[in-house]
Amino acid sequence: MNYLRISLAILLCSLGSSIFSYSQNQTYLGFSGSGWPSNLQVRGVFQGSFEKKNIGQQLEIGYVRRENFTIRHPLSNGAYYFQPLIGAVELSTFFKMSINFEQFRLFGLIGPSLSHGVEAEAFIAPEGGGDVYRAVIPWHELGVRRWEAGAYTGFGIESIGKRGVKILIDYRYYFGLTDLLTGDVSAYNQGSLLGIGIGLPLKRQNIE
């Protein structure tokens, strides 16, 4: 639970500083979608960013689904499930640094996240053999922690048009910091994401 408390504290501090920063920086509100085929990781978020020259802060809230290949866990009916696909609501905050060029910016970002699981499906192997099938599993049968702390790091490129609209493409890697199964240190989430997003300016200022 220590990672959860640390992540929550950082998120709350970031939210407070972002509200303060709104009066001082260029502010954007937008949407980003991302995914990766090899581990079926899919993420869609609303994002707000507060930027000033070469630094910025970004807050995101949305929905993420992550497939985990390490979990294999028994069910109450004698069967067991494996390779769960877990859906969760996620809140993230990022510290962002950029190198500005005339037509675009290169940026890197890093920051913590906190998510709460809401649904899961997995492959189920019946007791005594039989055909494996995929089904939704009630959370109380899953045995997985609902709360998960993690961190993202990544980089990307963004272009800002004449009206201040920002288009971005980024790559991120997610590191799960929470053991999803009690006592199993190998059961955690991780994986890549390639995303595209758009940001609309809420307040126009010169951030050069």
Backbone hydrogen bonds, N-H to C=O, Kabsch-Sander energy under -0.5 kcal/mol:
donor,donor_aa,acceptor,acceptor_aa,energy
5,R,1,M,-2.2
6,I,2,N,-2.5
7,S,3,Y,-2.6
8,L,4,L,-2.5
9,A,5,R,-2.3
10,I,6,I,-2.4
11,L,7,S,-2.6
12,L,8,L,-2.4
13,C,9,A,-2.2
14,S,10,I,-2.5
15,L,11,L,-2.3
16,G,12,L,-2.1
17,S,13,C,-2.3
18,S,14,S,-2.2
19,I,15,L,-2.0
20,F,16,G,-1.7
21,S,17,S,-2.2
22,Y,18,S,-1.3
23,S,20,F,-0.9
24,Q,21,S,-2.2
25,N,21,S,-1.9
26,Q,51,E,-2.4
27,T,203,K,-0.8
28,Y,49,S,-2.5
29,L,200,L,-2.3
30,G,47,Q,-2.9
31,F,198,I,-1.7
32,S,45,V,-2.4
33,G,196,I,-2.3
34,S,43,R,-2.9
35,G,194,L,-1.6
36,W,41,Q,-1.5
40,L,37,P,-0.5
41,Q,36,W,-1.2
42,V,40,L,-0.6
42,V,65,R,-2.2
43,R,34,S,-2.8
44,G,63,Y,-2.4
45,V,32,S,-2.6
46,F,61,I,-2.9
47,Q,30,G,-2.4
48,G,59,L,-2.5
49,S,28,Y,-2.0
50,F,57,Q,-2.9
51,E,26,Q,-2.9
52,K,55,I,-2.9
55,I,52,K,-1.9
56,G,96,K,-2.0
57,Q,50,F,-2.0
58,Q,94,F,-2.0
59,L,48,G,-3.1
60,E,92,S,-2.6
61,I,46,F,-2.3
62,G,90,E,-2.1
63,Y,44,G,-2.4
64,V,88,A,-2.7
65,R,42,V,-2.8
66,R,86,I,-2.4
67,E,39,N,-1.2
68,N,84,P,-2.5
69,F,67,E,-0.5
73,H,81,Y,-2.2
75,L,79,A,-3.2
78,G,75,L,-1.5
80,Y,125,A,-1.7
81,Y,73,H,-2.8
82,F,123,F,-2.1
83,Q,71,I,-1.4
85,L,121,E,-3.6
86,I,66,R,-2.7
86,I,84,P,-0.6
87,G,119,E,-2.6
88,A,64,V,-2.7
89,V,116,H,-2.1
90,E,62,G,-2.6
91,L,114,L,-2.6
92,S,60,E,-2.7
93,T,112,P,-1.9
94,F,58,Q,-2.6
95,F,110,I,-2.8
96,K,56,G,-2.6
97,M,108,G,-2.3
98,S,54,N,-2.4
99,I,106,L,-3.0
100,N,98,S,-0.5
101,F,104,F,-2.6
105,R,158,E,-2.6
106,L,99,I,-2.2
107,F,156,G,-2.3
108,G,97,M,-2.5
109,L,154,G,-2.2
110,I,95,F,-1.6
111,G,152,Y,-2.2
113,S,150,G,-2.4
114,L,91,L,-2.5
115,S,148,E,-2.5
116,H,89,V,-2.4
117,G,146,R,-2.5
118,V,87,G,-2.9
119,E,87,G,-1.5
121,E,85,L,-1.7
122,A,135,A,-2.3
123,F,82,F,-2.1
124,I,133,Y,-3.8
125,A,80,Y,-3.0
129,G,126,P,-1.5
133,Y,124,I,-1.8
135,A,122,A,-2.3
137,I,120,A,-2.3
141,E,138,P,-1.5
142,L,138,P,-0.9
142,L,139,W,-0.7
143,G,139,W,-1.0
145,R,180,L,-2.4
148,E,115,S,-2.2
150,G,113,S,-2.0
151,A,175,F,-1.8
152,Y,111,G,-3.0
153,T,173,Y,-1.5
154,G,109,L,-2.2
155,F,171,Y,-2.0
156,G,107,F,-2.4
157,I,169,I,-2.5
158,E,105,R,-2.4
159,S,167,I,-2.7
161,G,159,S,-0.5
161,G,165,V,-2.8
164,G,161,G,-1.7
166,K,199,G,-3.0
167,I,159,S,-2.6
168,L,197,G,-2.2
169,I,157,I,-2.5
170,D,195,G,-1.9
171,Y,155,F,-3.0
172,R,193,L,-2.7
173,Y,153,T,-2.7
174,Y,191,G,-3.1
175,F,151,A,-2.9
176,G,174,Y,-0.5
176,G,189,N,-2.3
177,L,149,A,-2.6
178,T,149,A,-0.8
180,L,178,T,-0.6
180,L,187,A,-3.6
181,L,184,D,-0.5
181,L,187,A,-0.5
184,D,181,L,-2.1
185,V,183,G,-0.6
187,A,184,D,-1.3
188,Y,186,S,-1.3
191,G,174,Y,-1.6
193,L,172,R,-2.3
194,L,35,G,-2.3
195,G,170,D,-2.9
196,I,33,G,-2.3
197,G,168,L,-2.4
198,I,31,F,-2.3
199,G,166,K,-2.8
200,L,29,L,-2.7
202,L,27,T,-2.6
203,K,27,T,-1.0
205,Q,203,K,-0.6
207,I,205,Q,-0.8
